[in-house]
Amino acid sequence: MKKIHNNIHELKALNYPSLIKYMGSKSKIMDFVFDGINEVYQGGDICDLFAGSASLAGAIGQQCVVHSNDIQSYSAILANTYNKAYLEQDTPKIDELINKAEKIVKKNYKALNISINYSKDLNLVEFNNIEQAQQALIDRQFQREWHLFVKNYSGTWWSAEQCLWIDALREVANEYKEKPIYTVILSALMFSMAYASQGTGHYAQYRDAKTESSLSDILIYRKRSILNYFIRKYNEVLEGLSDESPYLNHKTSTMDFKECLKSFKGGVVYADPPYCFVHYSRFYHAIETLVLYDYPTLQVQKGSVVKGRYRDIRHQSPFCIKSQVKGAFEDLFKGVKISNSNLVMSYSNTGMIEVDEIELLAIKAFKGKKIEILTTDHQHMTLGRKNDRQRDVKECLLLVS
Ligand SMILES: C[S@@+](CC[C@H](N)C(=O)[O-])C[C@H]1O[C@@H](n2cnc3c(N)ncnc32)[C@H](O)[C@@H]1O
């Protein structure tokens, strides 16, 4: 390892398994982010203040202590998979999980008593009739526990059968709640949900089959097996796990960034706040609900549950609201200054506020400190299915040391 300051080693972006598709993930530009971190790193812990898919925790591995924070609970599960999970003697092999989940699905499939057959040739009307019958499960009263996905999401991003598997694997995961493998099971399930979903990589809206071509595309996803994707990811993560608990004392939290900064001292804060007006709590509500499994009240409009079946109470980030974004950056800089840390902050030239304006706010907040901007060309994943899947942008890093 190269030394960058007295006795301080340069941090390197390591390979790590990808767990979810995430808007704004820095996985593709991790080397660039590490260049920025190494510029200001003088030892100590790193706080990933807006961790999202926890890519930083994955890439740092066990090189230094990471405090991974995000307001969304699924982020903590992903971070713990990367930096806290390890193998124990009784860590379940995949067959054990499959056997348990299969029994649950078999029983519940019978009790559901509706037709979910996508294998024969279906025309648009037949297909949409099947979907509507599944969507109507939202009004059914279930007597058994662990029915959240089959009730709320059948015929949306997933078929009722896929939802039965999601509920079953979630139920099985709960048996391991106190074990380090718990977060791995949930992460593998989030992965399979993403790849079996008929949506576009997030859960803001599912697609309707309006034409023959959208029908045939949606059918591809309806026929995908939640279990197969789950098996693939669970085995992949397991293979990379150590049989010793991590020697570094990593931390994970689900706080608002201002609260988190109050508990962090020294080291480097890596801040990757949202860039645009869409709220992550809307785009990723389904995996938040998977983790919390709290049977949330769903958002209602004009007396009906809205199509996206969002959680009624969702976090609204000030970084996504035009009238609040400037104040949010002022709060961020104030918190970093009080924490006595150096800062590396990601933003893009297509954000809610100009990079020049952010730089001015930083100069005002960090008087006497060195401020630098690094930029790189990048393609943002837009998570649409059409022409505009990627957009060229300039990714910037604001460094304060
Ligand atoms: C651009 S994404 C981070 C992406 C992450 N660096 C990665 O590579 O996956 C921004 C994150 O900020 C989180 N967030 C938004 N407002 C927040 C707040 N007030 N406090 C903490 N986290 C917040 C969102 O949940 C989202 O995961």
The ligand as a Gaussian input file, in Angstrom:
#p B3LYP/6-31G(d) Opt

LIG

0 1
 C      -27.284000      10.038000      -4.104000
 S      -27.948000       8.906000      -2.938000
 C      -26.502000       8.199000      -2.227000
 C      -25.925000       7.148000      -3.106000
 C      -24.775000       6.370000      -2.469000
 N      -23.583000       7.151000      -2.329000
 C      -24.480000       5.127000      -3.288000
 O      -23.415000       4.995000      -3.886000
 O      -25.383000       4.280000      -3.356000
 C      -28.569000       9.973000      -1.688000
 C      -29.058000       9.284000      -0.409000
 O      -29.393000      10.306000       0.557000
 C      -30.394000       9.797000       1.419000
 N      -30.979000      10.948000       2.132000
 C      -31.807000      11.897000       1.628000
 N      -32.091000      12.814000       2.572000
 C      -31.437000      12.445000       3.708000
 C      -31.349000      12.992000       5.019000
 N      -32.026000      14.096000       5.362000
 N      -30.553000      12.376000       5.928000
 C      -29.906000      11.224000       5.606000
 N      -29.976000      10.633000       4.379000
 C      -30.733000      11.242000       3.431000
 C      -31.315000       9.044000       0.474000
 O      -32.083000       8.080000       1.154000
 C      -30.319000       8.443000      -0.546000
 O      -30.033000       7.100000      -0.235000

